Amino acid sequence: AFGAATSNANNQYAKATDDAQLKAEDAFNEVISTWSDSRLKGFLDARGVPVPQAGKRDELLKQVRLHKHKAASGYTAWTFDTWTTENLKKWLTSQNKKSANKAGASRDDLFKQAQDSYASASKAGGSNYASVTSYLSSVTGAAKESTFDTWSDSELKSYLDSYGIRTYQGSTSNELRAAARKNANYFRYGTTSPQGTLLARVQSGVQSGAQWVFNWLKIGQTETGSQAQKAGDAVKEGATSGKDRAGEAAQKAGDKVKEEL
């Protein structure tokens, strides 16, 4: 009974996990199917994936689906994608760009200038690029803290337009902001939030899976009695050990990435 209960519970958890993963993949596919070709190319470019410039839309979608769990590679020209007008101006001023104070410049204009400025520094390399990355590391976190909170409706609509998403007259600021955040998160993380990334699921999945199994066994405790309780305890104990090992592996992987950077 002990082995049967544990096996049955594990099978149920695996099925629930597979179902959730399929739903997440369906949601991702639905979102990217509405994106413009330029956004699909941007998604790949932000991850250092060669972009099939002359490729058909189906090929772009295929490549985006293939790399949806690939993390955006450090700083890129897309780092500025969700920066506010004010932060873009500060960046361009730090790079001695006159466009930072150009009268009537829209956020889109400033974003394009910021991308071009970064691309030039990246190509030049050396101390120039080092100063750029140093600046970005000091401000990127602050720039993300209140993403879209201070954007005007016209800026939000323009941002959504870059995805090829149509907005309609009468849309509220909150609706526009929610749509912008949703698509920005899918663009940045390949899912609806940082917590939904593959790495986050790996780090938390072992323990949450054990808890799910334990709860499942607990529900059926009237049938399996104390053996179900033992099975749940055994799974939780094993999961805790597995989580520790996963944590150590994640730490080592992180350290290796830092060394490479």
Disulfide bonds with the S-S distance in Angstrom:
none
